[in-house]
Amino acid sequence: MEFARPIARLVDELMRLPGIGPKTAQRLAFHIVRMGPDQARRLAESIVEARERTRLCSVCFNFTDADPCRLCQPGSGRDRSVICVVEEPKDVTAMERTRAFKGLYHVLHGALSPMEGVGPEALKVQELIARLGSGEVREVVLATDPNVEGEATAMYLARLIKPLGVRVTRMAHGMPVGGDLEYLDEVTLARALEGRREI
């Protein structure tokens, strides 16, 4: 079925978004077309505003509309002796939802992936090392994803950071709450055993 040209263009643009296939793009496009003019305008303006006003924090490289971001600002009450290193800004949001981490963050904006041509120079690695030069940081928590790229990135960073006299820790990986042993892969089970603790 052919769509009117403006709807077809909207569907094409929506399909460029991650996780949006043709059917979802069509549903979204038809929903947007049915919106009232004010609602559609607000949606369009919010997209433009988010794109134009969002920048990277000059300290942690998370997305922000003020520099430094609210977490890095002096007086934020965060523990400045601990930095949690994550791959993407969305990982900061996930960590903050737990309300368990009270330190600062550092966003790499990716992970090492030689197969895709992503080396250390493409990430915010040198900026992390520069932050550690102040002597204020006592621990770096590596919270990269538990996949091949994330593990390689964590090992690379650990080798760079340890000679600086900063403690390097890795987020524990293992069995999810509510998971069944029979459905877990060998790597997950091995990690769960390595990260076991006394009860």
C-alpha positions as CSV (number, residue, x, y, z in Angstrom):
1,M,0.0,0.0,0.0
2,E,1.3,3.4,-0.9
3,F,1.1,6.2,1.6
4,A,0.7,9.9,1.0
5,R,4.1,11.4,0.5
6,P,4.3,13.2,3.9
7,I,3.3,10.1,5.7
8,A,5.8,8.0,3.7
9,R,8.6,10.4,4.6
10,L,7.5,10.3,8.3
11,V,7.5,6.5,8.3
12,D,11.0,6.5,6.7
13,E,12.3,8.9,9.4
14,L,10.8,6.9,12.2
15,M,12.3,3.7,10.9
16,R,15.8,5.3,11.4
17,L,15.2,5.2,15.2
18,P,16.6,2.2,17.0
19,G,14.1,-0.6,17.6
20,I,11.5,0.9,15.3
21,G,10.6,-1.5,12.4
22,P,8.2,-0.8,9.5
23,K,5.0,-1.7,11.3
24,T,5.8,0.3,14.4
25,A,6.9,3.3,12.3
26,Q,3.6,3.1,10.4
27,R,1.6,3.0,13.7
28,L,3.5,5.9,15.1
29,A,3.1,7.9,11.9
30,F,-0.6,7.4,11.8
31,H,-0.9,8.3,15.4
32,I,1.1,11.5,14.9
33,V,-1.1,12.5,11.9
34,R,-4.2,12.0,14.0
35,M,-2.9,14.3,16.7
36,G,-4.3,17.7,17.2
37,P,-2.2,20.5,15.6
38,D,-1.0,21.8,19.1
39,Q,-0.1,18.3,20.3
40,A,1.9,17.6,17.0
41,R,3.6,21.0,17.3
42,R,4.6,20.4,20.9
43,L,6.1,17.0,19.9
44,A,8.1,18.5,17.1
45,E,9.3,21.4,19.2
46,S,10.4,19.0,22.0
47,I,12.4,17.0,19.6
48,V,14.1,20.1,18.2
49,E,14.7,21.5,21.7
50,A,16.2,18.3,23.0
51,R,18.5,18.2,20.0
52,E,19.6,21.8,20.2
53,R,19.8,22.3,24.0
54,T,21.4,19.0,25.0
55,R,25.2,18.9,25.3
56,L,27.8,16.8,27.0
57,C,28.9,17.7,30.6
58,S,32.5,18.8,30.5
59,V,33.3,16.7,33.5
60,C,31.5,13.3,33.1
61,F,30.3,13.5,29.5
62,N,26.7,12.7,30.3
63,F,23.9,14.5,28.4
64,T,22.9,17.7,30.1
65,D,21.4,21.1,29.5
66,A,23.7,22.8,32.0
67,D,27.5,22.5,32.3
68,P,28.6,20.9,34.6
69,C,25.6,18.6,35.0
70,R,23.7,18.5,38.2
71,L,25.6,15.4,39.5
72,C,29.0,17.0,38.8
73,Q,28.2,20.4,40.2
74,P,30.0,21.4,43.4
75,G,27.7,21.0,46.4
76,S,25.8,18.1,44.8
77,G,26.5,15.9,47.8
78,R,28.1,13.2,45.6
79,D,31.1,11.2,46.8
80,R,33.9,12.6,44.6
81,S,36.3,9.8,45.6
82,V,34.4,7.2,43.5
83,I,33.8,7.3,39.8
84,C,31.5,4.8,38.0
85,V,32.5,4.3,34.4
86,V,29.6,3.4,32.0
87,E,29.3,3.0,28.3
88,E,26.4,5.3,27.5
89,P,24.3,8.1,29.0
90,K,21.4,5.8,29.4
91,D,23.5,3.7,31.8
92,V,23.7,6.7,34.2
93,T,20.0,6.8,34.2
94,A,19.7,3.1,35.0
95,M,22.3,3.4,37.8
96,E,20.6,6.4,39.3
97,R,17.2,4.6,39.4
98,T,18.8,2.1,41.9
99,R,19.6,5.0,44.3
100,A,22.5,2.8,45.4
101,F,25.5,4.6,43.9
102,K,26.4,8.0,45.5
103,G,29.6,8.8,43.6
104,L,30.3,10.4,40.2
105,Y,30.1,9.0,36.7
106,H,32.2,8.9,33.6
107,V,30.5,8.1,30.3
108,L,32.8,6.6,27.6
109,H,30.3,6.9,24.7
110,G,30.8,3.3,23.6
111,A,33.0,0.3,24.1
112,L,36.1,-1.0,22.5
113,S,35.3,-3.0,19.3
114,P,38.2,-3.7,17.0
115,M,35.8,-5.4,14.6
116,E,33.9,-2.2,14.1
117,G,37.0,0.0,14.2
118,V,36.3,1.5,17.7
119,G,39.6,2.0,19.5
120,P,40.4,3.9,22.7
121,E,40.8,7.1,20.8
122,A,37.1,7.0,19.9
123,L,36.1,6.9,23.5
124,K,36.4,9.3,26.4
125,V,39.4,7.3,27.9
126,Q,42.0,10.1,28.0
127,E,39.4,12.3,29.7
128,L,38.9,9.7,32.4
129,I,42.7,9.4,33.0
130,A,42.9,13.2,33.3
131,R,40.2,13.1,35.9
132,L,42.2,10.7,38.0
133,G,45.2,13.0,38.0
134,S,43.7,15.2,40.7
135,G,44.4,12.5,43.3
136,E,40.9,13.0,44.7
137,V,39.6,9.7,43.3
138,R,40.2,6.5,45.3
139,E,38.1,4.0,43.4
140,V,36.9,3.5,39.8
141,V,34.0,1.1,39.4
142,L,33.9,-0.4,35.9
143,A,30.2,-0.8,34.9
144,T,30.6,-1.6,31.2
145,D,28.2,-4.2,29.7
146,P,28.9,-7.9,30.4
147,N,29.5,-8.7,26.8
148,V,32.7,-9.2,24.8
149,E,33.2,-5.5,24.0
150,G,32.4,-4.4,27.6
151,E,34.7,-7.0,29.1
152,A,37.6,-5.9,26.7
153,T,36.9,-2.3,27.6
154,A,37.0,-3.0,31.4
155,M,40.2,-5.0,31.1
156,Y,41.8,-2.2,29.0
157,L,40.8,0.5,31.5
158,A,41.9,-1.6,34.5
159,R,45.4,-1.9,33.0
160,L,45.6,1.9,32.5
161,I,44.2,2.8,35.9
162,K,45.9,0.4,38.3
163,P,49.4,1.9,37.9
164,L,47.9,5.3,39.0
165,G,47.4,3.8,42.5
166,V,43.6,4.0,42.2
167,R,41.5,1.0,43.3
168,V,39.7,-0.6,40.3
169,T,36.5,-2.7,40.9
170,R,34.1,-4.3,38.5
171,M,30.3,-4.5,38.8
172,A,29.3,-8.0,39.8
173,H,27.6,-10.1,37.2
174,G,25.6,-13.2,37.8
175,M,22.2,-14.7,38.2
176,P,19.2,-12.4,37.9
177,V,16.7,-12.3,40.7
178,G,13.9,-14.7,39.7
179,G,16.1,-16.6,37.2
180,D,16.2,-20.4,36.9
181,L,19.6,-22.1,36.8
182,E,18.7,-24.3,33.9
183,Y,18.1,-21.3,31.6
184,L,21.4,-19.5,32.5
185,D,24.4,-19.7,30.2
186,E,27.8,-21.0,31.4
187,V,29.4,-17.5,31.5
188,T,26.6,-16.1,33.7
189,L,26.8,-19.1,36.1
190,A,30.6,-18.8,36.2
191,R,30.3,-15.1,37.1
192,A,27.7,-15.8,39.7
193,L,30.1,-18.3,41.3
194,E,33.0,-15.9,41.2
195,G,31.0,-13.1,42.7
196,R,29.6,-15.2,45.6
197,R,29.6,-13.8,49.1
198,E,29.0,-15.1,52.6
199,I,25.5,-15.0,54.0
